Amino acid sequence: MTGNRTLGTLADQIRSKNAGPFWVTIDIFLRTDEDYQLAAAENVLTPELIAGRYKVPATMIQIFRVPKLRVIKISYPRREPQGSIHDRDMHAAHQFMPLLSVPVPLQP
């Protein structure tokens, strides 16, 4: 089978939250080992892709892949400190949304 699907349709759950007042973390939970292998492939969630979606330097992106839990964790610096006058999402609860449309190849 060839083609793509999106991270939003492949993941069991994607959530985002504060990782302190200056960082956001996103947790991506996959249903099966096969789904995890597809999403965790090095060419899917890259620092460059995350940097482009969140407008932060790629060198500041941290990506952790935890195969035993079928979880991918992404951390990046907030563009505005939590609670500052320009902060639009104080709890970072909606920051996962730009990742929903990331294409995931059907083969790793």
N, C-alpha and C positions, 0 to 999 in steps of 0.2 A: 504494500500500500504506500502511495506517495502523497505528498501534500503537507499542509500545515493545519494546526488548530491553535487556539490561543491558550495562554496561561490561565486565563479566567475560566475556561471550560475544562481544563485539565486538572486544576487544583481542587482539592476538597475544601480548603479554606485559605484565604489570604487575609491577613490582618496587619494593621500598622499601629504603632504606638510610640510614645516618647521613650527615648533612652537617655533621659536627663534633659535639661533645658536647651541643650545645643545639638542634640542628635535625635534622629528618627530611626526606628528599626521596623523592618517588614518581615513577617514570618509567612512562609509559603508551605502549606501542608499538602502532601500528595497522598492519594488513596492507595496506590500499589507500588511495588518496587519498579515495575515497568514504567509507570507514570513518572516516578522519581528520576529514573535514568534519562528519560526524555527531557524533563525540565532542568535537570542538573548538568546537562551536557555543557561543556566549557564555552560553546559558541552561542548559547541561548541567552543567559543572563550575564552579560559582560559588564565590567566597570564603565566602558564607553556607552553602552546602551542606557545604563542607570543614570550616568552623568547627563546624557542628552535629555532624558525624561524629567529629571529633577533639577537641572541647571546648577549642578555642583561639580567640582573638579573630579575627574575620574580617579586621580591619585588618592582621594579621600574616601572612596567607596570601599567598604569591607563586605565581602561575600563569604558566608560560611555554609558549607554543604555537610549535612549530617545524615548519611545514608541509613544508619540503623533506625532513625526516627522518621525517615522520608521527609525531611524538612530542609528548606533553604532559608537562610537568614541573611538579610541585607541591612547594613547600617550605613547611614550617610549623615553629614552635618546639615542641620536645619539652615535654611537661608536667612531666617529671622529667629532670634531667640524666643523660646516659649514665653507667651504672655506679653511680648512687646507690642507696641502700638500697631505694628504692621503684620502681626501674626494672624493668619486667617483660619488656622486649625489648631487651636491651643493644645489639644490632646493628640494631635497627629492621627486621628482616627480615620481620616479619609485619604491618607497619603498613598495607600496601596493602589488606588484606582488607575493611575497611569500604567500599571503593569498588567492589567487585565487583558489588554489587547496585544501583548507581546506574542508573536508567532512562535510556536513550538513545532519543529519538524516531527514527522511521524516515525523517523528513525534517528537514533542518536548519532 
